Amino acid sequence: MALLVPAVAMAASGGDAGERIGLGPARPALPFAAPARQLRHAIRTGVHRIRVARHRRELRRQQAQEARFATLPGGVSLATLDAIGACESGGDPTAVSADGAYRGKYQFDYGTWESVGGTGDPAAAPEAEQDYRAALLYAEAGSSPWPICG
């Protein structure tokens, strides 16, 4: 506020006071709207850049995860697995049976999931990993783990 007072004083006196002390013509005080607008724009731009960076990082993580499980073992086709997944869970990788015993796109129980190298909750695993683990199971046991849908 201290900077505004001399500018207001000089503007009120017609600018002569500033010229008399060698400051040149007085300038009106800067409006606060422009700096506030610029600040809001900078904040929005910064937030946008953070969101874009997070999105790109998540895409790279997903692509790396998909590449890791891209090659299906045992010669089973993705079409076969998709048919089993569609029958078991409607193709939903987050599906959980009514009693909670069977989880994920292929309705793994925890024991079967762990037997093919899975850890944690099958329904929380990325779809590409579920496809990979189902392909491992199919390579070991054929369609018998899915008696209705296999």
Protein Blocks (a to p, Z undefined) as FASTA:
>chain_A
ZZmmmmmmmmmnnommmmmnonopadddddfklmmmmmmmmmmmmmmmmmmmmmmmmmmm
mmmmmmmmmpcghhiafklmmmmmmmmnnopakbccfkomagcjkopafklmmmnopacj
fklpcfklmmmmmmmmmmmnommlmmmlZZ
